[in-house]
Amino acid sequence: MVTELSDGVMTDAHKRTGYIASNFQFQFDGPPQAGAIFTAGFSHCSNHSLAFGDSTVFWQCRSGEFFNLYDRWWADQCEPVEIAVMPCSPLAVHNDIALGSAIGSTIGSTIVATTVSMSLGNGKEQMVTTTMQVPVCQIEDGEFVPALECGWGF
């Protein structure tokens, strides 16, 4: 889980840096491996996507029974994905706190359909339909709304 995104640099709960390694893989290490291509350049978008540079598309590539994430397509077993950014509020919910006391906090998420436009590198674009997880919070009147509407946004 990423715990901080500041000035384009991501760190996880163990203070390891998120980066693009020399093999184009997106990973976390502390410190980043020698030869890392990018250790900064990440941001979050208003649609809750993580962006690297000007793209919100990452590539999950099958490696046996699991997937690795990359910043580009490089093999037939790769498919485009978006990474959802889940905001934390000052009232963040911990596992030992009842959700009923979490007014204004992210308390869950919902899945929405979306379409991603990808450059094929030959001057053409391809539209890919995907789904995305959107954080949901509860406001004071009890209504559940997208987290951006809770007032602490991105």
N, C-alpha and C positions, 0 to 999 in steps of 0.2 A: 504494500500500500504506500503510495506517495504521500508524504506528510507535509511537504512544502514545495511550492513553485514560486521562485522569486528571481526576478531579473533573468528569466529564461533558463534558470538552473533548477533541476528537480533533485530532491533528496527523499529517501525513504525513512521509515521509523528508526532505522539503524544508522542514519546519517550517511548512507552510501549515495553516491552521485548517479543519477540516471544519465545515460549517454548512448551514443551510437559507436559501437566497436569497429575495429578495422574490417571485420567481416560483414558490416552493415546491420548487425544485430543490435536491437534495443535491449539494454540490460542495466543493472545496478551493481556497482562495485565501489569499494572504498579502499584505496583511491581507484579511479578508472584505470583500466588496463593500458599498458604502454601501446602507443599507436592508435588510441581512440581518435575517431574522426571528428566527432562533435561532443562536447560536454555541456553545451548550452544551446539555446535556440528553441526551447519549448515554450508553449503558451496555451491558454485555454480560450475557447471561443464561446460566444453567447449561446450556441446550440448545445453546450455541455461537452464538446469534443476537445480532446487533447490535440494540439497542433505541433508539428515540428516544421520550422520554417513556414512556408506558405501552404502546407498541406495538412489535412486532418486524416489522411489515409495512411495506415500502417499495413503491413503484410504479415499475416500469420502463415507460417510455413510448417507443414507437418514434418516431424522428425521422429519416426517410429510411432509411439503411442501418445505423443504430446506435440505441442506447437511451440515454435520460437517466433518472436516478433522481430520484424525488420523494417527499415525505413524505405525499402524499395522491393519491387518484385525481382526475383532472381532465379526462380525455378518453377516448374510446372505444378508442384504441390503447394504453391502459395496462393492465397486469396486475400482480397482487401478486407480490412476491418477498421472500425473507428474505436478509439478508446474513450470511454465516458469519464468525465471529471465530475466527481461527487463533492459538492461543497460542504464545508464544515462551518457551523455557526458558533458563536460564543457559547451557545447552550448545547453543544454537541452531546449526543446521547451516548452513554457508556452502557455496556451490557448489564450492569447491575442497577440501572435506573429504569423505572417503569416508563413506558412510552407515553403514558398519560401526562407526565410532567415535562414532556419535550416540546412544548409549544414554541414554534419558531425554529425548530431544529429539523435537520434531515432525518426522517423516520423511515424512509423506504424509497422505493423507486417504481417506475412503471416503464414498460417497453413500448416504444412508438416506432412506427415504420418511417423510414427516411430514404432519400436517394442521394447517392454520392456521385459527383462528376469526376472522372479520372482521365488524366491525359495519357494517351497511349504512346506518346513520344514521337509520333509521326505526323503531328499536327491535327490529329483527330481526338475526339473526346468519347468516352464510353460512360453511360449512365449505369450504375450498379445499385440495385435496391437492397437495402439492409435494414437492420433494426438497431435501435439505440436505447440504452437505459437512461431515463431521465429521473433525477432525484425529486422526491416529493416531501413537502413539509406540512405541518399542521399549524394553521394560524389561530389566533385567539378565539374566533367564533366557532372553532372546531372543524372548519373546512380544510380539506387537503388540496394543496395547490402546487404547481411546479415551484421548485426551490427559489428560482429567481424572483418570485413574487413575495418572498418572505422578507425582503428588504436588505439582505446582506449579499446577494448576488455574487458575481465573479469579477 
